[in-house]
Amino acid sequence: MTTRDEGGAPRSAIERIAEKAGTSWPSIEAAARHSAETRARLAALLREQIPCDTSAVVFGSLARGEYTSGSDLDWTLLIDGQADEGHFSQVQAITKILREAKFHEPGPTGVFGNVAFSHPILHQIGGQEDTNKNTTQRILLLLESLAIGKPDAHERVLRLVLSRYVEDDRGLHYGSKREIIPMFLLNDIVRYWRTVAVDFVYKQRERSSGWALRNAKLRMSRKLIFVSGLITCFGFELFGKDRAAWAGEGGTSTPALVRFLRERIRVTPLESLAEVLLRPSISAETARALFDSYDAFLALLSNEEERGRLKQLPLDDHLGHDPTFKRVRDIGRAFQDGLNRLFFKEDDELSELIQRYGVF
């Protein structure tokens, strides 16, 4: 969400929170510029590669506007239609183009760099076949994804997934509630966050290489995704006070709620955090603590030597003495301290929402 300055130029929530905090965040700004340039480059490279029933979708730092020179390119070919043998060839062609363009390839989990079909993403929420991979694809599709080139399949799947969450959430449609909270969606976002934390320990056991870098991301970017999901689910209370626009006398309007959620997930996680920090009750000190620490995190990731150090750092008893990892730990603690003040100490409405819906 943006406002305009006196000259008419749009001002983002991050720009406004920087003004409130009386500072700037050069690494966040640099990553945002690099992300925009990279997305434009990708669109040119893939212009002729996307069939009509698919979208090339990017995730991770590129989708969040936090892309640095060392970032992996997490992508998938999202298919909203019948399976076709040509889809595999299309993935191979895209992989070849990106490899020749020297993009860093996705990690080895198989979640990215492949095809994703809309049917399991939409219809297997919470079922026996809702694997970690499927849950990850669905939640990241909602919270940190962008279509490169043709957006039609991406938009359809987002709308259908959000409709499923809202239509199946009986708590939104029956009984009387003080707040409108999409609990079905919220519970799945919480489940995703806990799954990420558990998977981190599994990966630590199975492949210790890169452990410190994954730890840094868990403390910062993965946690930010979860925070943005909470803010999305609290959005009706925080940003949708004009309920007449999306609710009627007969109950909550499902299409209007879906539209509201779709607009909320268009906002990047950092922008979403900045919008909450603009609330009058939130201090400039809390805003600085959160954005200073995140800026330091992105500065570390954009430093080739420090990022490489985290990738190679062994998991042993001397880990806590490594200066780069100590920086990661300090940055993560500062970020967590800022979140504690934001959600539990400075704003009564946020504190009630997180305790009522985020904890119990």
QUINOR-V68784 format. One record per residue. N is the residue number from 0. RES is the residue in three letters. PSI is psi in radians with two decimals (* if undefined). D_LAST is the distance of its C-alpha to the last C-alpha in Angstrom with 2 decimals. Layout:
n;res;psi;d_last
N;RES;PSI;D_LAST
N;RES;PSI;D_LAST
This chain:
n;res;psi;d_last
0;MET;2.39;29.98
1;THR;2.73;33.22
2;THR;-3.11;35.46
3;ARG;2.52;39.17
4;ASP;-3.06;41.21
5;GLU;-0.47;44.47
6;GLY;-0.01;46.40
7;GLY;-0.11;44.26
8;ALA;2.41;42.68
9;PRO;2.47;38.99
10;ARG;2.16;36.65
11;SER;2.90;33.36
12;ALA;-0.59;30.17
13;ILE;-0.69;30.83
14;GLU;-0.69;34.32
15;ARG;-0.65;33.14
16;ILE;-0.51;30.56
17;ALA;-0.68;33.38
18;GLU;-0.73;35.52
19;LYS;-0.70;32.89
20;ALA;-0.20;32.54
21;GLY;0.67;36.33
22;THR;-3.05;36.43
23;SER;2.86;36.57
24;TRP;1.54;35.11
25;PRO;-0.59;38.01
26;SER;-0.64;36.26
27;ILE;-0.76;33.67
28;GLU;-0.76;36.64
29;ALA;-0.71;38.72
30;ALA;-0.65;36.04
31;ALA;-0.75;35.63
32;ARG;-0.80;39.43
33;HIS;-0.64;39.72
34;SER;-0.81;37.05
35;ALA;-0.74;38.94
36;GLU;-0.70;42.23
37;THR;-0.70;40.94
38;ARG;-0.67;39.50
39;ALA;-0.70;42.89
40;ARG;-0.76;44.68
41;LEU;-0.75;42.59
42;ALA;-0.70;43.27
43;ALA;-0.71;46.98
44;LEU;-0.63;46.93
45;LEU;0.21;45.11
46;ARG;-0.68;46.74
47;GLU;0.22;48.74
48;GLN;0.00;46.33
49;ILE;1.97;43.68
50;PRO;2.90;44.48
51;CYS;-0.48;43.74
52;ASP;0.30;40.84
53;THR;2.88;38.97
54;SER;2.42;37.49
55;ALA;2.08;37.58
56;VAL;2.29;34.10
57;VAL;2.62;33.28
58;PHE;-2.93;29.96
59;GLY;-2.62;28.97
60;SER;-0.57;30.62
61;LEU;-0.75;33.28
62;ALA;-0.60;30.95
63;ARG;-0.16;28.88
64;GLY;0.51;32.14
65;GLU;0.46;31.93
66;TYR;2.32;34.78
67;THR;3.03;37.02
68;SER;-0.44;40.26
69;GLY;0.08;38.66
70;SER;2.51;35.84
71;ASP;2.72;35.73
72;LEU;1.78;36.14
73;ASP;2.09;33.30
74;TRP;2.83;34.47
75;THR;2.71;34.64
76;LEU;1.82;36.90
77;LEU;2.13;34.61
78;ILE;2.09;36.46
79;ASP;1.26;35.86
80;GLY;-2.90;38.74
81;GLN;2.57;40.80
82;ALA;2.48;41.18
83;ASP;2.41;44.46
84;GLU;-0.36;46.34
85;GLY;-0.34;46.94
86;HIS;-0.69;43.31
87;PHE;-0.73;43.80
88;SER;-0.63;46.91
89;GLN;-0.74;45.08
90;VAL;-0.75;42.45
91;GLN;-0.74;45.36
92;ALA;-0.76;47.11
93;ILE;-0.77;44.12
94;THR;-0.76;43.56
95;LYS;-0.76;47.25
96;ILE;-0.80;47.23
97;LEU;-0.62;44.27
98;ARG;-0.75;45.78
99;GLU;-0.49;49.11
100;ALA;0.03;47.45
101;LYS;0.50;46.07
102;PHE;2.56;42.36
103;HIS;2.27;40.16
104;GLU;2.70;39.04
105;PRO;2.90;35.43
106;GLY;3.05;34.06
107;PRO;0.13;34.98
108;THR;-0.37;31.80
109;GLY;-0.04;33.28
110;VAL;-0.63;30.43
111;PHE;2.97;32.83
112;GLY;0.49;36.59
113;ASN;-2.91;36.75
114;VAL;2.67;36.22
115;ALA;2.24;33.00
116;PHE;2.47;33.29
117;SER;-0.54;31.30
118;HIS;-0.97;31.15
119;PRO;-0.58;28.72
120;ILE;-0.68;26.58
121;LEU;-0.76;26.31
122;HIS;-0.09;26.54
123;GLN;0.44;24.79
124;ILE;2.00;21.16
125;GLY;-0.07;19.28
126;GLY;-3.12;22.60
127;GLN;-0.52;24.64
128;GLU;0.11;26.46
129;ASP;1.39;23.52
130;THR;2.97;24.47
131;ASN;-0.70;23.13
132;LYS;-0.79;26.07
133;ASN;-0.77;25.34
134;THR;-0.77;21.67
135;THR;-0.82;22.91
136;GLN;-0.73;25.69
137;ARG;-0.85;23.56
138;ILE;-0.70;20.87
139;LEU;-0.53;23.61
140;LEU;-0.67;25.78
141;LEU;-0.73;23.35
142;LEU;-0.32;22.47
143;GLU;1.12;25.73
144;SER;2.62;28.73
145;LEU;2.42;32.10
146;ALA;2.41;35.04
147;ILE;2.02;38.36
148;GLY;-2.23;41.18
149;LYS;2.07;40.65
150;PRO;-0.04;37.18
151;ASP;-0.88;37.54
152;ALA;-0.72;35.82
153;HIS;-0.82;32.95
154;GLU;-0.74;32.47
155;ARG;-0.80;32.71
156;VAL;-0.74;30.11
157;LEU;-0.82;27.61
158;ARG;-0.73;28.19
159;LEU;-0.72;27.95
160;VAL;-0.79;24.70
161;LEU;-0.69;23.07
162;SER;-0.70;24.68
163;ARG;-0.80;23.28
164;TYR;-0.74;19.66
165;VAL;-0.80;20.36
166;GLU;-0.61;22.68
167;ASP;-0.05;20.53
168;ASP;1.56;17.41
169;ARG;-0.45;18.25
170;GLY;-0.42;15.50
171;LEU;-0.36;17.59
172;HIS;-0.27;20.75
173;TYR;2.64;20.30
174;GLY;3.13;19.33
175;SER;2.31;18.77
176;LYS;2.56;15.92
177;ARG;-0.57;16.11
178;GLU;2.72;15.10
179;ILE;1.83;16.11
180;ILE;2.14;13.50
181;PRO;1.54;14.62
182;MET;-0.60;11.58
183;PHE;-0.84;13.99
184;LEU;-0.79;15.09
185;LEU;-0.78;11.83
186;ASN;-0.61;10.67
187;ASP;-0.61;14.21
188;ILE;-0.73;14.27
189;VAL;-0.75;11.33
190;ARG;-0.76;13.29
191;TYR;-0.80;16.42
192;TRP;-0.77;15.39
193;ARG;-0.63;14.52
194;THR;-0.73;17.75
195;VAL;-0.75;19.70
196;ALA;-0.72;18.77
197;VAL;-0.75;19.82
198;ASP;-0.55;22.87
199;PHE;-0.77;23.93
200;VAL;-0.67;24.56
201;TYR;-0.80;26.37
202;LYS;-0.58;28.57
203;GLN;-0.67;29.28
204;ARG;-0.74;30.73
205;GLU;-0.65;32.56
206;ARG;1.70;34.00
207;SER;-0.36;33.87
208;SER;2.40;35.90
209;GLY;0.15;33.98
210;TRP;-0.78;31.17
211;ALA;-0.64;31.28
212;LEU;-0.74;31.22
213;ARG;-0.62;28.19
214;ASN;-0.77;26.52
215;ALA;-0.75;27.44
216;LYS;-0.64;26.03
217;LEU;-0.72;22.70
218;ARG;-0.47;22.43
219;MET;-1.37;23.57
220;SER;-0.71;24.14
221;ARG;-0.71;21.50
222;LYS;-0.66;18.87
223;LEU;-0.68;20.41
224;ILE;-0.78;20.01
225;PHE;-0.78;16.25
226;VAL;-0.76;16.30
227;SER;-0.57;18.62
228;GLY;-0.73;16.42
229;LEU;-0.79;13.58
230;ILE;-0.68;16.46
231;THR;-0.81;17.86
232;CYS;-0.46;14.89
233;PHE;0.02;14.77
234;GLY;-0.61;18.55
235;PHE;-0.66;19.30
236;GLU;-0.62;18.06
237;LEU;-0.61;19.54
238;PHE;-0.12;22.73
239;GLY;0.78;23.34
240;LYS;-0.45;24.13
241;ASP;1.34;27.25
242;ARG;-0.35;25.55
243;ALA;-0.40;29.03
244;ALA;-0.34;29.46
245;TRP;0.06;26.85
246;ALA;2.50;26.12
247;GLY;-3.12;28.70
248;GLU;-0.57;29.31
249;GLY;0.03;28.71
250;GLY;-3.05;25.17
251;THR;2.38;23.72
252;SER;1.97;26.36
253;THR;-0.87;25.29
254;PRO;-0.66;28.07
255;ALA;-0.68;27.33
256;LEU;-0.71;23.61
257;VAL;-0.74;24.73
258;ARG;-0.72;27.31
259;PHE;-0.84;24.89
260;LEU;-0.67;22.62
261;ARG;-0.70;25.85
262;GLU;-0.65;27.00
263;ARG;-0.70;23.81
264;ILE;-0.08;24.05
265;ARG;-0.37;27.68
266;VAL;2.30;26.65
267;THR;2.74;26.62
268;PRO;-0.75;23.62
269;LEU;-0.69;25.65
270;GLU;-0.70;26.77
271;SER;-0.76;23.27
272;LEU;-0.73;22.28
273;ALA;-0.68;25.55
274;GLU;-0.70;24.94
275;VAL;-0.67;21.82
276;LEU;-0.28;23.85
277;LEU;-0.14;26.52
278;ARG;2.42;24.56
279;PRO;-0.51;26.79
280;SER;-0.30;24.25
281;ILE;2.24;23.86
282;SER;2.73;26.65
283;ALA;-0.52;29.23
284;GLU;-0.70;28.52
285;THR;-0.72;24.97
286;ALA;-0.77;26.48
287;ARG;-0.72;29.18
288;ALA;-0.75;26.93
289;LEU;-0.84;24.98
290;PHE;-0.53;28.04
291;ASP;-0.79;30.45
292;SER;-0.68;28.43
293;TYR;-0.61;28.06
294;ASP;-0.70;31.75
295;ALA;-0.66;32.59
296;PHE;-0.82;30.65
297;LEU;-0.58;32.66
298;ALA;-0.71;35.82
299;LEU;-0.77;35.32
300;LEU;-0.52;34.82
301;SER;-0.15;37.90
302;ASN;1.96;39.99
303;GLU;-0.70;41.68
304;GLU;-0.80;42.45
305;GLU;-0.69;38.99
306;ARG;-0.75;37.27
307;GLY;-0.64;39.86
308;ARG;-0.76;39.28
309;LEU;-0.62;35.57
310;LYS;-0.60;36.54
311;GLN;-0.19;39.08
312;LEU;2.16;37.45
313;PRO;2.69;37.40
314;LEU;1.77;34.52
315;ASP;-3.09;36.11
316;ASP;-0.24;36.02
317;HIS;0.11;37.58
318;LEU;-0.71;34.94
319;GLY;-0.21;33.62
320;HIS;-0.14;37.15
321;ASP;2.23;37.56
322;PRO;-0.62;37.79
323;THR;-0.76;36.28
324;PHE;-0.59;33.20
325;LYS;-0.65;32.93
326;ARG;-0.78;32.91
327;VAL;-0.80;30.09
328;ARG;-0.74;28.07
329;ASP;-0.71;28.93
330;ILE;-0.79;28.14
331;GLY;-0.69;24.70
332;ARG;-0.71;23.97
333;ALA;-0.71;25.22
334;PHE;-0.77;23.06
335;GLN;-0.69;19.88
336;ASP;-0.70;21.06
337;GLY;-0.71;21.54
338;LEU;-0.69;18.06
339;ASN;-0.76;16.68
340;ARG;-0.71;19.06
341;LEU;-0.86;18.38
342;PHE;-0.40;14.62
343;PHE;-0.29;14.30
344;LYS;-0.59;17.85
345;GLU;-0.39;20.19
346;ASP;2.04;18.78
347;ASP;-0.70;17.10
348;GLU;-0.79;16.01
349;LEU;-0.73;14.46
350;SER;-0.74;12.73
351;GLU;-0.71;11.22
352;LEU;-0.78;10.31
353;ILE;-0.63;8.71
354;GLN;-0.71;6.65
355;ARG;-0.71;5.91
356;TYR;-0.47;5.80
357;GLY;-0.40;6.11
358;VAL;-0.94;3.80
359;PHE;*;0.00
